[in-house]
Amino acid sequence: MPHQDINVIPALIIGAGPAGLMAAEQLAVAGIPVRVIDAMPSPGRKFLRAGIGGLNLTHSEDSAAFIERYSQPEKVGGWLRAFDATALRQWARELGIDTFVGSSGRVFPTGLKAAPLLRAWLQRLRQQGVVILPRQRWLGFVAAPSSGHSVHLVDTVAGQQQVAATVVIFAMGGGSWARLGSDGKWLSRLIEAGVPCTALKPANCGFNYAWSGKLLAAHVGSPLKNVTLTVPTATGFVFSRKGEALISRHGVQGSLVYAASRVIRNEIERHGKAAIFWDLLPDQALDQVRAALSVPRGKESLSNWLRKRIGLEGVRLALFYELGGVAIKDGADVAGLLKHLPQILHSARPLDEAISTAGGVLLQDLDEHLMSAAFPGLFFAGEMLDWEAPTGGYLLNACLASGKVAGQGAVEYLRAWSASGHSSD
């Protein structure tokens, strides 16, 4: 319980990213005073960073397929029913931001920028009475959370302060892109307080691979276009998708690898390695490739022969030599290798490089409003929760949806608290 000389505020939100701001809006609309604190100098730092390449708000595919993109669809689906892609686009429109569906089905604001949306949103929040305080870092609980108000230690520009609140919504992000505010330092503090959590893991990430100097000199940073990546698993599930990857200095990355990253990471965790396979000619069947290569190459080099017969050149040809070199020398089936080129991966890139993270606060220990079962009055939203999704609008939509669910849950909790005769001050 707080000391008597500490003023108790009704609602405190820790984290001014999309989830935290959406939660704040729910409380403000209900007429509840709400304070948002954030360690960074300004709100929405990671949100703005995501908009540099064209802000991907959500995806236009049907709701059933949309929900299945998530690692815990039975849990995340509940959030998305409260705030789906259609609701998100309407919310943006109310802020004066129109959206459009791109050729891939992804949904973008017409200006392809995050800043106009964030500016309009922050202006509306302030008009609704939301108080946003930057440069205030949550350091932990003053004491273990109880069934009453919780008291928190906050580092501010004026020194450390104690803040007490009836409800608290944690929305501090995951553990990637620490320089933008998501440093994951909250994990150990929550575990120490007794909040059930699991370790943070990289999601939508690249993987390490020791390329030869020759390949790096010629192709580091080169996009690997028009390929199919297949990842078989010991459980029988097979990930297989056509797209684009990237040869990085440290291994492989890019949208296709990110999409497969959950499967690859889980295989590495279970078996110490993951076998992936590249189809360098996804638009040609194996029999077609074999027929094209059935013509004797005579004195022609293998590289020229492959280029002339099947159009293989550049980075795809280099990858073929890099990963299939020994087999080629042993007289292996070249067509078979081109269609099923193996690569063994042993580790993901560091957590801070990942686009997002898995792990965090366990969903099974939260109710349908994302409130802790063990600590009533504590809510959690966004990437602090143990879920993950591929890029393509899924991450942002679910972060916003979880913020709405947590915010509405906090409103209900405060109303019930007040109805039972309690006061927040």
MOMOJO-V165822 format. One record per run of one state. SS is the DSSP state (h for helix, s for strand, l for the rest). FROM is the first residue (numbers start at 1). TO is the last residue. Records with the same first field share a line. If there is no record, write none. Layout:
SS=FROM-TO + FROM-TO
This chain:
l=1-7 + 15-17 + 30-33 + 38-44 + 51-55 + 60-62 + 68-72 + 83-84 + 95-98 + 102-105 + 110-114 + 128-130 + 134-136 + 142-149 + 157-158 + 171-177 + 181-185 + 194-196 + 204-206 + 209-212 + 220-222 + 233-237 + 248-250 + 254-254 + 272-273 + 280-285 + 293-301 + 311-313 + 330-333 + 340-340 + 346-347 + 349-350 + 354-355 + 362-362 + 367-370 + 373-377 + 381-381 + 386-393 + 420-425
s=8-14 + 34-37 + 56-59 + 99-101 + 106-109 + 131-133 + 137-141 + 150-156 + 159-170 + 197-203 + 207-208 + 223-232 + 238-247 + 251-253 + 274-279 + 341-345 + 348-348 + 356-361 + 366-366 + 371-372 + 378-380 + 385-385
h=18-29 + 45-50 + 63-67 + 73-82 + 85-94 + 115-127 + 178-180 + 186-193 + 213-219 + 255-271 + 286-292 + 302-310 + 314-329 + 334-339 + 351-353 + 363-365 + 382-384 + 394-419
